[in-house]
Amino acid sequence: MNLKKTLAMVVGLTLLVVAIFFATELYDHRSILGTAFYRERISLPDGCRFIVILSEENEGTRIPVASVSRKLEGEQVPLPFELLYREKTISEGAVYSLSARIESGTGELLFLTEDPVPMPKDDEPVEIMLISVR
């Protein structure tokens, strides 16, 4: 009987430690909310893919940190997005930016960000302007 209680307590404590670990991992995320748009007065064809990327700017190169991608089912601009990233992947003092693109269903690039947008500092929604590649 004593062995059963000890075993139950060990299992219970183990489950508690695992639950705390996973809770911290779940709440380690932050999000960037925004919309992407283009000025051309054309509709997107069916089956397009919309991609937003958060990158670290490092000596003229961009290193992707997080991204979100989804298939557009009849959606048109402005395209809302929520990009989740892990807070511990952001280094203090580093410069981060957002870029976006829209690809056709076959992967052909249709629209992209000409100038990356700085990562917002205070959970402000961000707007990303896209230009046509045609």
N, C-alpha and C positions, 0 to 999 in steps of 0.2 A: 504494500500500500504506500509506503514512504517513497519507494522508487518511482511509482506512477506519478506522485505529486511533484517530485523533483524533475522528472522527464517533462511533465506538462508545463512546469515553470520555465525550463530551458527552451522548449518549443515556443512558448508565449513570448519570452524575451527576444528570441531570434526573429520571430515575426514582427515584433515591435521595431527592432533595429532595421530590418529590411523595409518596413513601411516608412520609417523616418527618412531613410536613404532615398527612396523613390519619390517621396514628397518634395525633398529638396531639389531633386533633379527636375521635377515637373515645374517647380516655381522659379527655376533659374532662367526662364525665358522672358524676353521683352518683345514688344511688337512695334512695328512701324506701320501706321495706317496712311493710305493715300489713294490717289487716282492718277491714271495715266491717260493722256489724250493726244490727239493730233488735230491740226487745223484743216486739213484737206476735207472736202465734203464728199467723201466716198464711204460706202459701207464695206465692212469686213466680210470676206467670203466665209461660208460655213467651214467649220473644222479648224479654225485658227488656234494657235497656242500663244498665250500671253505669259511672259516671263519677266520677273523683277529680281535683280541681283544686288545685294549689299556687298561692297568690295572695300578692301583696305588699299588706300593709295600709297604706293611704295616706290620711290625713285622712278616715276614715270610709268610704272606698271600697276595693274589692278589685280589684287589677289582676292578671289571670291571668298566670302565669309558665310553667307547664307543666301538662299534664294527661295522663291515661290513660283510655281508654274501651274497653269490650268488651261484646259481646253475650253475655248469659247463656244458656247452653244447658242448662236444667234445674238450674243451680246454685242453692243456697239459702244463707242467711246461716249463719255468718260468711263474708264474701266477701274472699278475700285479694287484695292488689294490690301491684304494684311500680311506682312512679312514677319515671321517669328525668327528670332536669333537668340543664341545663348549669350547671356550677359558676360560670362567669363571669356568669350572669344574676342571681346572688345578691349583693346589695350589703351590705357590712358595716354594721351598725347599723340596717338596715331590719328590719321585723317581717313574718314570713311565717306563713301558716296554711294548713291543709288543710280542704277541704270535699268532700262527696260527695253523689251523688244516684242514684236509681234511677228510670228512666223505663220506661213500658210500650213495647211494640213499636210503638205508634202515636205515641209521643212524649209521652204524658200523664205528668206528674210523679206518682210514687207515694210516694217517700221522699226526704228531704233532711236535710242537717245543720242543726240549729237553731243551735248554737254552733260556729263553726270551731275546729279543734284546732290549737294552736301547732305549728309545724314542729319536729320533734325535733332536738336539738342533737348528740347523740352516736350516730348510726346506730341508735338504739333503735327497735324496731318500735312502731307507733302504732295505736291503736284509734279508730275514728270511729263515733260513735253517730248513727243516723239516726232520724227520726221520720216517722210517716205524715202525709201531707197531707190525708187524708180525714177 
